[in-house]
Amino acid sequence: MPELDMGIFFSNGSINILPRLIGESRAKQMMLLGEEITAEKALEFGLVTEVCTPETLDDHLRCRAEKLAAKDPYALKLAKQLIHGAREDTLNGSLYKEGCAMVDTGRSKGAKSRIQAF
């Protein structure tokens, strides 16, 4: 994060989001020092979930894309929405939304055919 080295300030909610993702101490280290980090360090900090070589990247991405494409689109969409919204929600709010999503997806055509196939 080279912003301070250039005499400018961070953007895109960095001061709010990064400490939530990796903790305040690590966020301060990254933001105040502006040092480059390795892929391994990004993995250790939890900024990325996996590291692969450039040679295996296409195969790795294809595999992930195929797994996501195999999911029910409606259930996947709801999962992404609820996971994003949960950061700002209470546990009770999340539980209520999960329950509604369970009922909603359970009634969908996609779920019925996938359950029968299973």
N, C-alpha and C positions, 0 to 999 in steps of 0.2 A: 504494500500500500504506500506508494511514493508521494502521495499528495502533500504531506508536510514538507518534504524535501523541495517541492516546487513552490512552496509558499501559498498553497491553496488548501481548502478544507475538504473533508470527505463528503460524499453524496449518497443518495439512494438509501438513506436510513441506516448507513453503516454503523453509526454510534449506538444505535438501538439494536440492530439485528446481530452483528458480530459477537458482542458479549453474551447474548443469549445462546448462540450456537456453540461457542468454544470457551466461554467463561471470561470474566472481566480481566484477569491477569494476562491470559494469552492474547486477548483482543488488544489490550494496551500495548503489549510487546509488539504485536504486528503493526498497529496503527502509529505508535509513537516512534518506533525505530525504523519502520519502513523497509526492513530487510526482506530480500527474496526468501521464500521457503521452498524446500524440495517437495516433490510429490509424496515422499515418505512422511515428511513433517505434516503436510496437509492431511494425510491419512491419520496420523497420530492425533492431530487436533480435531478430527471429525469434520473437516471441511469437504472431504471427498469420502466415498464409501469403498472405493476400489482403485487400485493403480495397476496399469498394464503397460506393456511396451508399445511403441508406435507401430511395430509390425503386427501386433495382435489386436490393435484397436478396432479395426473394421469388423473382425469376427466377433469380438466382444460386444460391440454395439449391436450387431445383427442379432446375436443371441438374446440380448436384453429386449430389443424391439419385438422379436418374435414372441417372447414370453408375455410382453404387455399386450400385443395384438391378439393373443389367444384368450385374454380375459374378456368378460362381458363388458361392453362399452359403458353401459349405464352404471353398473356397480363400480367400475373403475373411476368414472367421472365423480360419483358421489364420494368415494373414498378420498380422492384428491381434494375435493372441496372441504370435506369435514376435517381432514388432517390439517389443512391450512388454517381453517377457522378455529381449531381447538386451542391454538396458542393464546387466543384472546378470550376463550370461554372458560367457564367454571367446570368442575368435574360433573356436577349435576346437569349442566347444560349439554355437555358432550354426551353423557349417558342418554339423555332424552333424544338428542339428534341421532345417535347410533340406533336407538330403538326404532325411531321412525324410519331410518334408512333400512334396517333389517326387514321391517314389514313391507316397505315400498319395494325393495329389490326382491323379496320373497314372492311377491305377487306378480312380478314381471314375467313376460313370456320367456325371456332369456334364461332366467333362473329355473323355470319349470323344465325347459328342454335340457339344460345342463345337469340338473339333478337327476332326471331320468337317464341321461347318458352315463352318469357316474355310477 
